[in-house]
Amino acid sequence: MKTIGVLTSGGDAPGMNAAIRAVVRTAVFHNMRVIGIRSGYNGLIYGDLREMDITSVGDIVHRGGTILHTDRSEEFKTPDGQKKARNMAEIFEIEAIVAIGGDGTFRGAYDLCRMGIPVIGIPATIDNDVSSTDFTIGFDTATNTVVDAINKIRDTVTSHQRANVIEVMGRGRGDIALYTGVAGGAEHIVIPEISLNINEICKRLIQGRDRGKSSHIIMLAEGMTDVKELCAQIEEKTGIETRATVLGHIQRGGNPTVADRILASKMGYHAVNSLKEGRVNRLVSIRNNKITDCDIEEGMAMQKGFDTDLYEMSKILSM
Ligand code: F6P
């Protein structure tokens, strides 16, 4: 394999740059040419490509976002868009593509492999919702950002003896809310995996207040309910003044943590070594603390379990 492409697609995640760096430098080490495909699959459709070398990925291991830019390409989902992308890969003699992103990125990668272009997927999304891996690149940084916000919100909540509902991202998955709720000592965690019970929240808040608690934090995964409406209901039922905080895109930015930089570096290195060994159409993952890979089709068919134990523990520890 002489020339490979690398792209980032979907929502950016801290650590994507560290993964790009690892891909480029490992490939150069193996005497491969690397072409950076900009703005996800759109870059392949429109030929927005740049040759990369070891210096082009200098000074990025610590930066959030992605130097290749990213997009969620609607055009790539069409037969016409896919045909253009395949032609472009042929013109630039791209023999395989490393696709860094989440589920949507892997669906695109699977389309490429069905068109005869070998791929390797590297999971990177703050949501931690990729089934084939225990953890995705970006999740650790995002959860640290959220916990930092919880700590700050806790100060003002305690001062006023209020409640605060903090809405976090997750795209249908509760991992960000659950992990940060445990780490930030939230009094209640509302996630898609467990049905919302407002009376239960109110009961816990009232019991806490009666035991002398002066602050109440409720973590809410996005898409579950209207956060302001939830606050109004809690306030009405408990008499505890309740504010809403929507953290939004602050969760996606910032310098990647050490854990994300290491994970991204290992996954990028593993991806190119797999290509070098001729193991293609794979998804890189971390399972039981070990970097590994699986067949792309099998990986995409997997279902991600929910950490019921962690949720049950959070209920006991947050009393
Ligand atoms: O997948 C990452 C993510 O940040 C989700 O948590 C969120 O639902 C979505 O992307 C937001 O997308 P956008 O940046 O397009 O608003």
Boltz pocket constraint, residues with backbone or C-beta under 6 A from the ligand:
constraints:
  - pocket:
      binder: B
      contacts: [[A, 11], [A, 12], [A, 102], [A, 125], [A, 126], [A, 127], [A, 169], [A, 170], [A, 171], [A, 222], [A, 252]]
      max_distance: 6.0
